[in-house]
Every structure is written in structure tokens, then in C-alpha cells.
Amino acid sequence: MRRAASLYFEDAMTFPDRGLYAITDGPRKDPVAAAAAALAGGARLLQYRDKSADVARRLDEVRALKRLCDAHEVPLIVNDDIALAKATDAAGVHLGEHDADPVAARAVLGPRAIIGVSCYDSLERARAAVAAGASYVAFGAFFASPTKPQARRATLDLLRHTATLGVPRVAIGGITLDNAPRLIEAGADYLAVISALFGAADVTATARRFAGLYAPSFPGKLVDDEQP
């Protein structure tokens, strides 16, 4: 496994090598049930993403998701909100270009926190994020994204050229079961999926199919999960 500044990477049971990175699409009525379905299907990371201003509801939801993720031994990442991640003892935070920098996030969350950074279509931004202590970097959108229709687009070549960054690489944006194999082939360590997962009629079955794309890397658990 690639090593990064975060000490979280020292525990493979806590932070897996590769797999499905489920990102919630809140606000929704059933965030915990939907997340539970994704985890049951083999999601290896879960990110809480809710841009609403309902502070109390978001706090309650993250606390519930933290209990759920702990039961599954899956890290819970909070989108954008360092204070919320701190208050709920989440595993870490994911930062966009208008959020705090990794140094500031780690000062609040500590050396074991998972700090993810969106790098969009920029290798330079990714290098700067790694230098600042990012635990992983995310690139995209690779395909048309229903969550962010105006998102800048990244290329598969960019993903291929980031192999030397030394941290896991997350692919995001318009990912489906049909196009996901191209991202894995190009080097994506994680597939960050929102709409194609949480908009599916059967979230668990869909998560299992995404997770199964990484089955050769996990000849035990994921292959077993595919069995009826």
C-alpha cells in the first residue's frame, strides 16, 4: 500500500488499499439506511456530503454514521467541515479548493486523521496537496456528473501520470459500472461514487458490483461477498 503522511495508513484494517468510496447525496430522508446498504455491499470508505445549513441535523446524522462505520470498520470522512469531523470523531475530512488547507485540517484533527483533497484536473495542485500532508488526492470529474454538471473535466492520462505521487488516488465524477473499469486500469485506487450508487434501486447490489471490480486485489473478502 502507498504510504502517506497520515498515520492512519499504518493500519490496513482501518484504511484499505483500494475499493469503492461511497459518497452520500444528502440531504435525504434515509442517509443512515442508504449508507448501511452501501457498506453491506462492500464500500471501503464512506464520505458524508451534505451542503445544507441544518447544523443540528447534520451533527445527528454524522454521529449515527460514525457508529455505523465503526461497526463495519470503515473510515467515515466528512466533506468540507473540519469542525463537524472533529465534533463527531470522524476519521477525517475531504477538502475542496475553497476549503481549508491540509495543514490547517491536520492541526485540528491530529496526525492520524485522513485528509483528502480535491485536485480536479491539476497535477500541480495534487503535488502541493501531498507536500502539505494530504492522505489522498481526488481527481475528476472524469465523466459528465449529475451531481456537478459544470465540473471541470479530468483525463485518464492525468490519472496515469500521477502514479508517483505516493498517496492513493481517488477518481470521481460521473462514474458508472460501465466506465469504472477504465479508471481502475488507469490507476484509480478508489472509485468515488454518488449518483450511480445512492440513486440505484438496490444500493447493496450496486455497491457489490462496484466493489467486485477490485476483487482481484482482494481474493478473500470481496470474492466471498459476491457469493449468494
Secondary structure, DSSP 8 states (H G I E B T S, - for coil): ----S-GGGG-TTTS-SSEEEEE---S-S-HHHHHHHHHHTT-SEEEE------HHHHHHHHHHHHHHHHHHT--EEEES-HHHHHHHT-SEEEE-TTS--HHHHHHHH-TT-EEEEEEET-HHHHHHHHHTT-SEEEE---S--SS-TT-----HHHHHTTGGGSS-EEEESS--TTTHHHHHHHT-SEEEESHHHHTSSSHHHHHHHHHHTTGGG-TTHHHHHT--
